[in-house]
C-alpha cells in the first residue's frame, strides 16, 4: 500500500504508528516530497517497507520498489513461519523433557549441566536452577567410575573414538544423590555435537526397586510356582471334564437312535400320504420294535439327567477358572482395595490339591477392613506359606489360618503342626536360595520372594517355630500402606 506523508488531517507517520499500535501488519511504501532523513528513520521504525522521494523518476522506479517490497514481505513471512515453528518445536521438546517419567540430563564434555528436568530433581535432589551451568561431575559420579568416564570424555574431545558405538546405548551404573547415597540407574544416552560442542543427552531411570526385586524374583521359582499351580488346577478340572466328556459321548449315541427313529417316522408319514396301508403297517411294527429295543422312554429320561450333570460339571470348571483368575489377578497391574480373607480363600481353592491329602484346614477369620494392596502378590505369599506348611506335615496335621485387624494393621497367622524349624535355620529362613528340602524339591526362593512382597507393602513377616511342635508365620500389613 502506498502512503503519502502529507495528508489533510494527519501525516503518514501518525497513521503508521496507529496501525502498529493496533497490531495491523499491512505493508506500506511511504512517499514524500520531503527528503528529511529523520522522517525516513521514523517511517521505517513504524514498519514502512520503503521510503521514497516523490520526484520525476518516481514513476519509473515505483514498479521495481513495489516488486522488491513484495519479495521482502514473502521473505519475512517465511522467516516468521520458520521462527514460529522452531519456537513451537522447542516448546514441545521442552514439555516432553519436563514431563518425562525418567530423569533427563544434558551435560557438556567439560561437565557443565545444560539441561535438568523435573524427574532429575526428584531422583537426585538438586533443583534445576541450582545445577544449570554448574559442573556436577564430582557430585554425581562415584569416585570409582570417574576415571573411566574421563577416558571416554577425552577420546570424544580428541575425536579418536567412534561416536556411533557410544550412541543409543542402554547401560546400568550408579550415580550419587544430593544426600551422598549411591543409587543404581539405567542410562540411555546419545552424544551429539551442538554449536561445535560435544554434548551427552541421557535419560536416567532409578532402578533401585527393580534391583531389590530381581534378587528375589528368580525365574526358577516362578516356574516352580506355576508348575505347582498347573498340576493342582489340572487335577481339579480333570474330574468334571471327565464326566462331561463321557456324557457327551453317551448323548451322541442317543442322538443316533433319535435320528433313526425320526427317519422311520418320516417314512411312515410319506406312506400315509401315498395311501400304502401295507407299508404303513410294516413301518409301525419297525418303529415299535425300535422303541422297545432302545428303551426310548429311559433314553429320554436319561438325556435330561446327562444334560443336567454336564451343566453342573461345566459350572464347576467355570468356578475353578474364576478362582484361578482371582488368585493370579492377571487383569491388575497396580494397587487396589482388597479383602484379605477373600484373597486367602481364593488361594486355598487353588492349592487345595496340595493340602487335602494330609492337612485339616481350620479357618479363624476376623472382620477385616479393605486393604490397599496388590492382591496377586499377596496371594503368592499365602500360597508359599500354605504349601510350605503342608510339606512340613509328614502324615496328618492341622493348618490354622487366623486373621485379625487392629487400629493400624491387618495380621495374618498361618500355623501348622508340622516338624518345625531348627533354631539355627530361623535366621537364614528368608535368605535367597536357602532351603532344607532335598535337592530338586525346592529352590529356596519361596520365602525370600514372600519377604520381598510383604516388605514392598511396608509390612513384615515374623516366624516362631519349635522342632516337633510346628511353626507360626505372622504377616503384618499396615492399613495406611501408601506403597504402590
DRENMI-149281 format. One record per atom (N, C-alpha, C): residue in three letters; x, y, z. Coordinates in pm, whole numbers, plus 50000, padded with zeros to 5 digits. Example, Ala and Ser with C-alpha at 12.3 -4.5 7.8 and 13.67 -1.06 7.14 Angstrom:
<atoms>
ALA513194943150780 ALA512304955050780 ALA513204967050780 SER512854977550708 SER513674989450714 SER512905000350787 
</atoms>
This chain:
<atoms>
UNK500844988250000 UNK500005000050000 UNK500895012550000 UNK500505022349916 UNK501265034749907 UNK500675044850006 UNK501535051550079 UNK501085061050179 UNK501875074050165 UNK501145085150147 UNK501795098150136 UNK502045103650276 UNK503175110750289 UNK503495116350420 UNK502545127650457 UNK502285136550358 UNK501415147950383 UNK499975144350348 UNK499085144550454 UNK497665141650436 UNK496865152950498 UNK495585154450464 UNK494805165850512 UNK494725166650665 UNK494375155650731 UNK494115156250875 UNK495315151950959 UNK496145142950908 UNK497305138050983 UNK498355133450884 UNK499585131650933 UNK500625127450841 UNK500745112150839 UNK501505107350742 UNK501665092850724 UNK502275085850844 UNK503225092450916 UNK503845086351034 UNK502805083251142 UNK501855092551159 UNK500825090451259 UNK499955078351224 UNK499665076851096 UNK498875065251053 UNK499665052351077 UNK500965052451040 UNK501795040551063 UNK501865037051210 UNK502035047251294 UNK502135044751439 UNK500845038751493 UNK499715044251446 UNK498405039451491 UNK498195024851450 UNK498545021751325 UNK498395007951277 UNK499294998351352 UNK500515002751382 UNK501444994151455 UNK500934991451596 UNK500395001851661 UNK499865000151797 UNK498674990651800 UNK497914990751689 UNK496744981751680 UNK497104968051623 UNK498434965651605 UNK498934952651557 UNK498454949151416 UNK498194959151335 UNK497894956451195 UNK499204954651119 UNK499314943751045 UNK500544941150969 UNK500264943450820 UNK500234956250782 UNK499984959950642 UNK501254965950585 UNK501774960650474 UNK503004965950415 UNK502754979650348 UNK503574989450381 UNK503435002950326 UNK504735007450260 UNK504575015650156 UNK505695023250100 UNK505375038050124 UNK506215044650203 UNK505995058750238 UNK506545067650126 UNK505705076950079 UNK506125086449976 UNK506045100650033 UNK507035108649999 UNK507035122450046 UNK507875131149953 UNK507485143849950 UNK508295153449873 UNK509445158649957 UNK509405155550087 UNK510445160050180 UNK511545149750188 UNK512745153750185 UNK513855144350193 UNK514455143450331 UNK513665145850434 UNK514135145950571 UNK514535131850614 UNK515805130050652 UNK516295116750694 UNK515615112050822 UNK515295121450911 UNK514635117851036 UNK513275111651010 UNK512535117550916 UNK511225112050879 UNK511385097850823 UNK512415096050744 UNK512655082750685 UNK512905072350795 UNK513735076150895 UNK514035066851005 UNK512765063451082 UNK511945073751111 UNK510695071551185 UNK509745062551106 UNK509695064850975 UNK508805056750890 UNK509215042050896 UNK510515039450884 UNK510995025650889 UNK510765019551029 UNK510875028051132 UNK510665023751270 UNK509235018651289 UNK508265025551224 UNK506865021751240 UNK506415011151139 UNK507355005851063 UNK507034994250980 UNK506934996550832 UNK507325008250781 UNK507285010450637 UNK508295001450567 UNK507904995950452 UNK508794987250377 UNK509864995550303 UNK509445007050251 UNK510355015650177 UNK509975030450205 UNK510955039250181 UNK510735053750196 UNK511275060250069 UNK510375066649989 UNK510815071849858 UNK510455086749847 UNK511305093449774 UNK511095107749748 UNK510305109149618 UNK509275117549626 UNK508475119949505 UNK509245129649414 UNK509765124149306 UNK510475132349209 UNK510095127749068 UNK510765133048969 UNK510405129948830 UNK510655115348793 UNK511605108548863 UNK511925094548830 UNK511085084548908 UNK510205089448997 UNK509445080249084 UNK508585070649004 UNK507955075848901 UNK507055067348822 UNK507785055448761 UNK509045057648721 UNK509835046648662 UNK510315036848770 UNK510665042248886 UNK511235033748992 UNK510165026349073 UNK508925031349073 UNK507895025949161 UNK507585011049138 UNK507475006349012 UNK507204992048993 UNK508294983149056 UNK509564987149039 UNK510634979249099 UNK510564979449251 UNK510234991349307 UNK510124992449452 UNK508994983449505 UNK507884983549435 UNK506754975149477 UNK507124960349470 UNK507784956649360 UNK508214942749343 UNK509174938449454 UNK510134947049487 UNK511094944049594 UNK510394942849730 UNK509414951949750 UNK508674951649877 UNK507894938649891 UNK507264934349781 UNK506514921649784 UNK507434910049817 UNK508634909949755 UNK509604899349783 UNK510034899549930 UNK510194911649984 UNK510554912750126 UNK509434907350215 UNK508194910350174 UNK507044905450252 UNK507034890250257 UNK507204884150139 UNK507224869550133 UNK508374863950216 UNK509534870150204 UNK510704865450278 UNK510464866650430 UNK509874877850471 UNK509594879750614 UNK508574869650665 UNK507554866850583 UNK506544857050623 UNK507154843250639 UNK508014839550545 UNK508684826450554 UNK509554825850679 UNK510284836750704 UNK511144837250822 UNK510334836350950 UNK509204843550955 UNK508344843151073 UNK507784829151096 UNK507384822450984 UNK506854808750995 UNK507914799251050 UNK509124800950997 UNK510224792351044 UNK510504794651192 UNK510544807451230 UNK510814810651371 UNK509704805451460 UNK508444806651414 UNK507314801851494 UNK507374786651511 UNK507634779651400 UNK507724765051407 UNK508894760651494 UNK510014768051483 UNK511174764951566 UNK510854766851714 UNK510134777951743 UNK509744780651881 UNK508784769751932 UNK507794766151849 UNK506824755751888 UNK507524742451909 UNK508474739451819 UNK509224726951833 UNK510034726651963 UNK510674737951993 UNK511434738752119 UNK510534737352241 UNK509344743552232 UNK508414742652344 UNK507914728352363 UNK507614721652250 UNK507174707652259 UNK508274698852316 UNK509494700852266 UNK510624693052316 UNK510844695252465 UNK510764707952506 UNK510964711052648 UNK509854704852733 UNK508614705052680 UNK507494699252753 UNK507674684152767 UNK508114677652659 UNK508354663152664 UNK509434659952767 UNK510504667852765 UNK511604665652860 UNK511134667853003 UNK510374678853024 UNK509944682253161 UNK508974672053218 UNK508134666153132 UNK507114656753180 UNK507544642153164 UNK508774639753122 UNK509264625953105 UNK509254618553239 UNK508944605653231 UNK508924597453353 UNK510334594953406 UNK511324596253319 UNK512724594153359 UNK513424607553375 UNK514494607453453 UNK515334619453465 UNK516034621753331 UNK516094634453288 UNK516814638053167 UNK517934647853203 UNK519164644253163 UNK520324652553193 UNK521104654753064 UNK521424667453036 UNK522274670852923 UNK523534677252980 UNK524704671952942 UNK525964676653001 UNK527024677652892 UNK527774688552897 UNK528864690352801 UNK530054681852842 UNK531044680852752 UNK532194672452780 UNK533054677752895 UNK532944690652925 UNK533704696053038 UNK532884695653168 UNK531724688253162 UNK530984685753284 UNK529934695953319 UNK529654705653231 UNK528674716053261 UNK527264710753231 UNK526364711953331 UNK524984707553314 UNK524244717653225 UNK523674712753115 UNK522974721453021 UNK521464719353025 UNK521004707953075 UNK519554705553091 UNK519344696053208 UNK518234698053279 UNK517974690453402 UNK516454691253426 UNK515734680153403 UNK514274680953408 UNK513734678453549 UNK512404678353559 UNK511764677153691 UNK512064663753757 UNK512054653053678 UNK512324639953738 UNK513754639053787 UNK514684645953721 UNK516054646553771 UNK516084653253908 UNK515244663553926 UNK515134669854057 UNK514654659854160 UNK513634651654123 UNK513064641954217 UNK514064631054252 UNK514794626254151 UNK515694614954172 UNK516954618954248 UNK517554630154209 UNK518864633654264 UNK518834644454373 UNK517744651754382 UNK517614661154493 UNK518024675454465 UNK518704678254353 UNK519084692054318 UNK518014698254229 UNK517694710854253 UNK516744717954169 UNK517424722654041 UNK516634724753937 UNK517154728353805 UNK517984741053810 UNK517464751153881 UNK518184763853884 UNK519504762853958 UNK519654752554041 UNK520914750954115 UNK522024745154028 UNK521634736653933 UNK522654729053860 UNK522964734453720 UNK522024741553656 UNK522274746353520 UNK523494755453516 UNK524424752153426 UNK525654759953413 UNK526724756053513 UNK526424746253599 UNK527404741953700 UNK528104729153656 UNK529264726853714 UNK529994714353692 UNK529654704953807 UNK529024693353773 UNK528484684353876 UNK529114670453872 UNK530244668953802 UNK530834655653786 UNK531124649153920 UNK531814656254009 UNK532184650454138 UNK530964647354224 UNK529914655754210 UNK528724653554291 UNK527894641654240 UNK527874639454108 UNK527004629154050 UNK527684615654033 UNK528914615553992 UNK529584602953954 UNK530414597854071 UNK530194585354113 UNK531014579454220 UNK532484579254182 UNK533324580254280 UNK534764581454257 UNK535334569654179 UNK534804557654205 UNK535374545754141 UNK535064544653992 UNK534164553153940 UNK533864552653796 UNK534294565353722 UNK534844575053794 UNK535214587753730 UNK536334585953628 UNK537314577753659 UNK538464576153569 UNK538024570653434 UNK537084561253436 UNK536584555553310 UNK535824566153230 UNK534994574153300 UNK534244584853233 UNK535204595053173 UNK536254598453246 UNK537244608253198 UNK537944603353072 UNK538254590453066 UNK538914584752947 UNK538014585952825 UNK536734582352843 UNK535784583052731 UNK535614597552686 UNK535504606652783 UNK535334620952751 UNK536524626152671 UNK537714622552713 UNK538924627052644 UNK538974621752501 UNK538554609252484 UNK538554603252350 UNK537554610152259 UNK536414614252316 UNK535394621252235 UNK535904634952192 UNK536504642252286 UNK537034655652256 UNK538114654952148 UNK538984644952157 UNK540054643152060 UNK539574636651931 UNK538294632551931 UNK537664626051816 UNK538454613951767 UNK538974606051861 UNK539664593651825 UNK538864581451871 UNK537554582951877 UNK536674571951913 UNK535434572651824 UNK534874561051790 UNK533684560451706 UNK532464563951790 UNK531924575951767 UNK530784580751845 UNK529574571551829 UNK529414565851710 UNK528244557351685 UNK528204545451779 UNK529374540651819 UNK529414529251911 UNK528944533052051 UNK529044545952082 UNK528614550552214 UNK527154555052215 UNK526624557952097 UNK525264563252090 UNK524214552552109 UNK523044557152159 UNK521874548552179 UNK522204536252263 UNK523104538152356 UNK523434527152447 UNK522514527452567 UNK522234515652620 UNK521494514552744 UNK522334506252840 UNK522724512152949 UNK523614505153041 UNK523244508353185 UNK523714499753276 UNK523454501653419 UNK524734506653487 UNK524544516053577 UNK525664521253655 UNK525114526453787 UNK525924533853859 UNK525474540253983 UNK525794555053978 UNK524844563154028 UNK525054577554040 UNK524734581854183 UNK525254593454219 UNK525064598254357 UNK523944608554365 UNK523214608254475 UNK522194618154503 UNK522784629454588 UNK521984639454611 UNK522424650754692 UNK522834646254832 UNK522144636054883 UNK522434630955016 UNK523754623255023 UNK524344620454907 UNK525564612454902 UNK525304597754877 UNK524024593754882 UNK523654579754860 UNK523814576254713 UNK524394564454688 UNK524534559454551 UNK523314550954517 UNK522744553454399 UNK521584545754356 UNK521874539054222 UNK521374526954201 UNK521534520354070 UNK520614526953968 UNK521134529453850 UNK520344536053746 UNK520544528953613 UNK519544530653527 UNK519614526053388 UNK519714538353301 UNK520774539253221 UNK521044551253143 UNK520924548152994 UNK520154556452923 UNK520074555752778 UNK520604569152724 UNK521754568652657 UNK522434581252623 UNK522724582552474 UNK522814595152432 UNK523184598652295 UNK524164610452300 UNK525224609652220 UNK526234620352217 UNK526104627752084 UNK525934640952091 UNK525784648951969 UNK526724660951976 UNK526964667051860 UNK527764679251854 UNK526834690751824 UNK526704700051919 UNK525804711351906 UNK526584724351916 UNK526534732451808 UNK527254745251804 UNK528754743251834 UNK529284732351779 UNK530704729651794 UNK531104723351926 UNK530114720152012 UNK530414714352144 UNK529794700352153 UNK530584690652200 UNK530064677152221 UNK529214677052348 UNK527994671652334 UNK527044671452446 UNK526484657352461 UNK526404652652584 UNK525774639752613 UNK524364642052666 UNK523374636552596 UNK521984637052641 UNK521604623152694 UNK521104622652816 UNK520854609652878 UNK519524609452951 UNK518754598852928 UNK517594595853011 UNK518064586053118 UNK517774589353243 UNK518274581553357 UNK517084576653439 UNK517024563553461 UNK515924557653538 UNK516454551353667 UNK515824555153778 UNK516174549253907 UNK515624534953912 UNK516494524953924 UNK516054510953925 UNK516334504454060 UNK516304512354166 UNK516574506954299 UNK515584495954333 UNK514294498554315 UNK513274488554348 UNK513394476254259 UNK513704478754131 UNK513844467354040 UNK514984458154084 UNK516094464254125 UNK517234456254170 UNK516894447854293 UNK516114453954384 UNK515724446554503 UNK514874434354467 UNK513934436454375 UNK513044425454339 UNK513754414954253 UNK514694419354170 UNK515394409854083 UNK516174399454164 UNK516674403654279 UNK517434394454363 UNK516544383554424 UNK515224386154425 UNK514304376654488 UNK513444369254387 UNK512954376854289 UNK512054370654190 UNK512874363754082 UNK513364352354113 UNK514194344554020 UNK513294335653936 UNK513674334153810 UNK512814327053716 UNK512484312753758 UNK513434305853819 UNK513174291853855 UNK512054290653956 UNK511974300054050 UNK510914299654149 UNK509564302554085 UNK509564311953990 UNK508314314953920 UNK507804302453848 UNK508724295853778 UNK508324283953703 UNK507854272953796 UNK508514271553911 UNK508114261354008 UNK506704264154059 UNK506414276754089 UNK505094280454139 UNK504024278054033 UNK504324282053909 UNK503374280053801 UNK503134265153776 UNK504204257353782 UNK504054242853763 UNK503204236653872 UNK503414241153994 UNK502634236054106 UNK501164239654090 UNK500904251954051 UNK499524256254028 UNK498884248353914 UNK499634246853806 UNK499094239853690 UNK498714225553723 UNK499564218753801 UNK499284204953837 UNK498024203953922 UNK497894212954020 UNK496734212654107 UNK495454215954033 UNK495494226453951 UNK494304230453876 UNK493914219753775 UNK494904213853708 UNK494614203153612 UNK493904191453680 UNK494344188253802 UNK493714177253876 UNK492274180653911 UNK492034193153955 UNK490694197153994 UNK489744198053874 UNK490284201753759 UNK489454202953639 UNK489184189353577 UNK490084179853599 UNK490034166953531 UNK488724159453559 UNK488274159553686 UNK487064151953721 UNK485824156953647 UNK485454169853659 UNK484264174153586 UNK484404172953435 UNK485594175553383 UNK485784174153238 UNK485614159553198 UNK486054150353285 UNK485954136053255 UNK484514131553240 UNK483634135053338 UNK482254130153324 UNK481474138253221 UNK481854150953195 UNK481194158253087 UNK481524151752953 UNK482784147752937 UNK483194141052813 UNK482444127852796 UNK482304120252906 UNK481584107452900 UNK480114109752865 UNK479504120052927 UNK478094122952899 UNK477884126952754 UNK478814134852699 UNK478694139052560 UNK478754127052467 UNK479614117452500 UNK479704105352417 UNK478394097652421 UNK477814096352541 UNK476534089152554 UNK475424096552480 UNK475394109952495 UNK474374117852425 UNK474504116552275 UNK475724115152227 UNK475944113252083 UNK475314100252036 UNK475424089552118 UNK474804076552083 UNK473274077852085 UNK472754085352185 UNK471304087352192 UNK470804094952069 UNK471574104552024 UNK471184112351906 UNK471074103351784 UNK471994093651772 UNK471924084251659 UNK470614076351662 UNK470184072351784 UNK468924065051798 UNK467744073851756 UNK467754086451806 UNK466674095651771 UNK466634098351621 UNK467804099451558 UNK467854101751414 UNK467224089951337 UNK467534077551381 UNK466984065751315 UNK465464065251332 UNK465004068551454 UNK463574068351482 UNK462844078951400 UNK463454090951389 UNK462844101551310 UNK462774097951162 UNK463774090851112 UNK463764086550971 UNK462594077050944 UNK462334068051041 UNK461224058551024 UNK459884065751032 UNK459784075751124 UNK458554083651131 UNK458334091351001 UNK459414096350941 UNK459294103650814 UNK458814094250703 UNK459364082050704 UNK458934072050603 UNK457454068550622 UNK457034067250747 UNK455624064250777 UNK454724075450729 UNK455164088050749 UNK454374099550703 UNK454214099450552 UNK455274095650482 UNK455204095050335 UNK454214084250291 UNK454194072850361 UNK453274061850326 UNK451824065750348 UNK451584073450455 UNK450214078250483 UNK449754087050368 UNK450604095650319 UNK450244104550209 UNK449994096850080 UNK450724085350064 UNK450574077349943 UNK449424067349954 UNK448924065050076 UNK447804055750097 UNK448234041150093 UNK449544038250116 UNK450044024350113 UNK449864018250252 UNK448744011250274 UNK448424005950407 UNK449383994850449 UNK449753986450354 UNK450653975150389 UNK452003980150439 UNK452563990150371 UNK453863995550412 UNK453734003050544 UNK452564009450566 UNK452324016350693 UNK452394006650809 UNK451723995350793 UNK451713985350900 UNK453113980050929 UNK453893978250822 UNK455253973350839 UNK456123983450915 UNK455973996350881 UNK456784006750946 UNK456374008551092 UNK455064007551121 UNK454614008651260 UNK455233997551343 UNK455283985651286 UNK455883974251358 UNK457373976951384 UNK458103982251283 UNK459533985151298 UNK459773996251403 UNK458884006351402 UNK459024017351498 UNK458834012151640 UNK457804003951660 UNK457543998551795 UNK458673989551841 UNK459213981651748 UNK460333972851784 UNK461563981251823 UNK461833992151747 UNK462984000851777 UNK462804007851912 UNK461604012751939 UNK461354019452068 UNK461554009852183 UNK461083997252163 UNK461233987352270 UNK462683982952286 UNK463343981152171 UNK464743976652174 UNK465663986952238 UNK465493999652205 UNK466374010252257 UNK465874016152389 UNK464654012252430 UNK464064017452554 UNK464034032752550 UNK463234037852454 UNK463204052152427 UNK462814060352550 UNK461874055352630 UNK461454062852749 UNK462624064952846 UNK463434054452862 UNK464604055652951 UNK465624065352892 UNK465794064952759 UNK466754073952695 UNK466324088452716 UNK465014091152698 UNK464514104852717 UNK464774109652859 UNK464484100952956 UNK464704104553096 UNK466194106453125 UNK467024097353071 UNK468474097953095 UNK469094110253029 UNK468534114152914 UNK469074125852844 UNK468984138352930 UNK467854140052997 UNK467704151653086 UNK468724151253198 UNK468944139253254 UNK469914137953364 UNK471334140853315 UNK471664135753196 UNK473014137953142 UNK473274152753116 UNK472274159753063 UNK472434174053036 UNK472614181853166 UNK471854177953270 UNK471974184953398 UNK473344182453460 UNK473814169753455 UNK475134166553509 UNK476234174153434 UNK476124174753302 UNK477134181753221 UNK477144196653254 UNK475954202153271 UNK475874216353307 UNK476524218853443 UNK476274210053540 UNK476904211253672 UNK478424210253662 UNK478884201053577 UNK480334199353561 UNK480984211553500 UNK480344217453399 UNK480904229453336 UNK480884241353432 UNK479884241953518 UNK479854252553620 UNK481024250853716 UNK481344238253752 UNK482504235553837 UNK483794240353771 UNK483924237453642 UNK485134241953569 UNK485194257153566 UNK484044263553542 UNK483984278153540 UNK484414283853675 UNK483934277753785 UNK484304282453919 UNK485804281153944 UNK486384270153896 UNK487824268053914 UNK488614278753840 UNK488184281653717 UNK488874291753637 UNK488734305553703 UNK487544308653754 UNK487334321453822 UNK488204322453947 UNK488324311354020 UNK489194311254138 UNK490644313454098 UNK491044307153988 UNK492414308953940 UNK492664323453901 UNK491694329453831 UNK491834343453792 UNK491894352353915 UNK491044349354015 UNK491064357154138 UNK492394355854209 UNK492984343954203 UNK494284341754268 UNK495394349354198 UNK495454347754065 UNK496564353653990 UNK496384368653968 UNK495114373053953 UNK494814387253928 UNK495544392453806 UNK495374385453693 UNK496104389153571 UNK495684402853517 UNK494454407053551 UNK493984419653495 UNK494354431553582 UNK495154429353687 UNK495534440253775 UNK497024442753768 UNK497414454953748 UNK498834458253739 UNK499294467253852 UNK498354471753936 UNK498724480954043 UNK497974477954169 UNK498074487254261 UNK497474485854392 UNK495984488754386 UNK495184480054452 UNK493734481954461 UNK493284478554602 UNK492034481154632 UNK491484477054761 UNK491044462554751 UNK491384454454853 UNK491044440254851 UNK490724435554991 UNK489934424754998 UNK489624418255124 UNK490594406655142 UNK491394407155247 UNK492434396955267 UNK491824383155290 UNK490684382455359 UNK490034369355379 UNK489654363155245 UNK489164371355152 UNK488814366255019 UNK490054361854942 UNK491144369054959 UNK492404365154894 UNK492864351554943 UNK492774349355074 UNK493194336555132 UNK492294325355080 UNK490984328055073 UNK490054317955024 UNK490364314154878 UNK490624324254796 UNK490964321554655 UNK492234313054646 UNK493214315954731 UNK494464308354730 UNK494224293954775 UNK493424292254878 UNK493124278654928 UNK492504269954819 UNK491604275854740 UNK490954268054635 UNK491944263754528 UNK492954271854506 UNK493934268554404 UNK494924257954453 UNK495334258754580 UNK496354249554631 UNK495734237754707 UNK494414236654702 UNK493744226254780 UNK494254212254747 UNK494594210054622 UNK495084196754584 UNK496394193354654 UNK497164203554697 UNK498414201354770 UNK498154198454918 UNK496994203054967 UNK496744202455111 UNK495814190955153 UNK494884187155066 UNK493754179055110 UNK494124164955156 UNK495274159855116 UNK495594145955150 UNK496104144155293 UNK496724154355349 UNK497304152555482 UNK497064164255577 UNK496224173955535 UNK496024185755619 UNK494544188555644 UNK494264191955767 UNK492954197355801 UNK493104212555813 UNK492244219955745 UNK492334234555746 UNK491334240155847 UNK491834247955940 UNK490994254756038 UNK491054269756009 UNK489884275755985 UNK489824289955950 UNK489284297956068 UNK490034307556110 UNK489614316456218 UNK489744330856167 UNK488804334456081 UNK488844347456017 UNK488184358056106 UNK488824369556118 UNK488234380956184 UNK487624390656084 UNK486894400356135 UNK486344410856048 UNK487484420056007 UNK487674421355876 UNK488804429355825 UNK488324440955740 UNK488984452455751 UNK488694463455658 UNK489374460655525 UNK488954467855422 UNK489614466555292 UNK491044471855303 UNK491954465255230 UNK493374469055235 UNK493834473255097 UNK494544484555090 UNK495164488854965 UNK496394480354942 UNK496394472254836 UNK497494462654816 UNK497494457854672 UNK498434448854642 UNK498454441854514 UNK498054427354543 UNK496774423754528 UNK496284410754572 UNK497024398854512 UNK497344399754383 UNK498044388554320 UNK499374385354387 UNK500074395754433 UNK501364393554501 UNK501144387554639 UNK500154392654712 UNK499874386954846 UNK499384372454834 UNK498624369454730 UNK498204355554708 UNK499414346454691 UNK500454351554625 UNK501694343854610 UNK502324340954746 UNK502274350854836 UNK502794348754972 UNK502004338055044 UNK500674339055039 UNK499834329255108 UNK500054315255051 UNK500204314354920 UNK500444301354858 UNK501754295254908 UNK502824303354909 UNK504114298154954 UNK504044293155098 UNK503404300755186 UNK503344296855327 UNK502464284655347 UNK501334283755276 UNK500444272155290 UNK501094259455237 UNK501734260455122 UNK502394248555064 UNK503544244155153 UNK504344253855204 UNK505434250255296 UNK504894243555421 UNK503754248455473 UNK503154242455591 UNK502734228155565 UNK502134225655447 UNK501714212055415 UNK502904202655399 UNK504014207855345 UNK505214199655328 UNK505864196255462 UNK505654204655563 UNK506244201955694 UNK505454191455771 UNK504224188555724 UNK503384178355788 UNK503554165355712 UNK504164155655777 UNK504524143355706 UNK503344133855690 UNK502504132655791 UNK501364123555781 UNK500064131555784 UNK499514133655903 UNK498304141555914 UNK498534152756014 UNK497994164455983 UNK498174175756073 UNK497164186756046 UNK497324197556117 UNK496374208556109 UNK497094221356067 UNK496484228455972 UNK496944241955937 UNK495844251555979 UNK496184260756068 UNK495234270656117 UNK495544284156055 UNK494514290455999 UNK494674303755939 UNK493884313656023 UNK494564323356079 UNK493914333556162 UNK494114347256099 UNK493064355256102 UNK493194369256057 UNK492524378356160 UNK493104389956179 UNK492514399956269 UNK492994413756227 UNK492304423856275 UNK492664437656243 UNK492784445656371 UNK493824453956378 UNK493964463656486 UNK493684477556427 UNK493924487656505 UNK493684501256455 UNK494674505356347 UNK495784498156339 UNK496834502456245 UNK497254491956143 UNK496834479456162 UNK497334469156071 UNK496404457156065 UNK496614449055962 UNK495974435955949 UNK497024425355978 UNK496634415456058 UNK497574404856098 UNK497054391556045 UNK497904384155978 UNK497574370855927 UNK498554360855987 UNK498024350256046 UNK498884339756102 UNK498564326556031 UNK499604319655990 UNK499474306155932 UNK500264296756022 UNK499524288356093 UNK500114279756198 UNK499974265256155 UNK501054257756164 UNK500994243556128 UNK501484234956244 UNK501094222456242 UNK501534212756342 UNK502584203456283 UNK503434208956198 UNK504454200856129 UNK505684198456214 UNK506784195856146 UNK508024191956213 UNK508734203556281 UNK508434215856241 UNK509114227356299 UNK510454230156231 UNK511034241756264 UNK512284246256202 UNK513354247256309 UNK514514240956290 UNK515614242256388 UNK515984256856409 UNK516364260256532 UNK516654274156566 UNK517784279956482 UNK518774271756448 UNK519894276956370 UNK519504280556228 UNK518354275456181 UNK517894278556045 UNK516974290756038 UNK516454294956154 UNK515484305856153 UNK516074318756095 UNK517334321856130 UNK517934334356084 UNK518244334255934 UNK518274322255874 UNK518564321155730 UNK517304319155647 UNK516154318955714 UNK514914314555650 UNK514544322855527 UNK514764335855532 UNK514364344655422 UNK515524348055329 UNK516644341055345 UNK517794343255258 UNK517574336155124 UNK517774343055012 UNK517594336554881 UNK518424323754869 UNK517794313354814 UNK518404300354784 UNK518644291654908 UNK518264296455028 UNK518394287955145 UNK517204278455150 UNK517454265455161 UNK516394255455170 UNK516884243455250 UNK515964237055319 UNK516274224755393 UNK515694212655321 UNK515054214955207 UNK514454204055130 UNK515524196855050 UNK515274184055017 UNK516234176554934 UNK516434183254799 UNK517564180354736 UNK517884185854605 UNK516784182354506 UNK516334192254431 UNK515294190054332 UNK513894192554381 UNK513724194454513 UNK512384196454568 UNK512114210954609 UNK513074219454595 UNK512864233454631 UNK514034242054587 UNK513734254654552 UNK514794263854507 UNK515304272754619 UNK514564273254731 UNK514964282054839 UNK514614296654813 UNK513654298954722 UNK513294312654688 UNK511894316654733 UNK511064306954770 UNK509684309854804 UNK509544319854917 UNK510244317455028 UNK510144326455143 UNK510864339655115 UNK511924339255037 UNK512614351555001 UNK511694360654919 UNK510994354654823 UNK510024362154743 UNK508914367654832 UNK508414359254922 UNK507334363555013 UNK507794375255098 UNK509004374555149 UNK509544385255233 UNK509594398455154 UNK510054397655029 UNK510154409654946 UNK508784415654916 UNK507774407154891 UNK506434412154861 UNK505844419154982 UNK505964412955099 UNK505424419055221 UNK506164432155252 UNK507474432255231 UNK508264444355254 UNK507814455455159 UNK507494451755036 UNK507014461554939 UNK505704467854984 UNK504924460355061 UNK503674465555115 UNK503894472355251 UNK505164475555280 UNK505534482155405 UNK505194473755528 UNK505144460655509 UNK504834451655620 UNK506044443455661 UNK505774433155740 UNK506874424455784 UNK506324410255809 UNK507234400455808 UNK506904386655842 UNK507714382555964 UNK507044377256064 UNK507714371556181 UNK507484356456180 UNK508414349056238 UNK508254334556244 UNK508664329356382 UNK507854320156432 UNK508154312956556 UNK508044298156526 UNK508964290356578 UNK508944276056548 UNK509654268056656 UNK509124256156679 UNK509754246656770 UNK509794233056702 UNK510944226956706 UNK511114213856641 UNK510164203856707 UNK509424196856623 UNK508474186856673 UNK507124192656710 UNK506974205756714 UNK505714212056754 UNK505034219156637 UNK505814225056551 UNK505234232256438 UNK505744246556429 UNK505174254256337 UNK505634267856310 UNK504444277456299 UNK504724290156323 UNK503724300656307 UNK504364312156232 UNK503844315056113 UNK504284326656034 UNK503234337656051 UNK503684349456092 UNK502784360756116 UNK503124371956020 UNK502124376155944 UNK502294387055848 UNK501594399455903 UNK502324410555906 UNK501764423455949 UNK501684432655828 UNK500464437155795 UNK500274446255682 UNK499634459155732 UNK500334470555721 UNK499784483255773 UNK498584487855691 UNK497614493555760 UNK496404498255693 UNK496644511055616 UNK497604519055659 UNK497884531655590 UNK498964529955486 UNK499044517855430 UNK500044514955327 UNK499824523655206 UNK500854531755172 UNK500764540555054 UNK501684536254943 UNK502324524854961 UNK503264520054858 UNK502514514054744 UNK502794519154625 UNK502134514054506 UNK502884502254450 
</atoms>
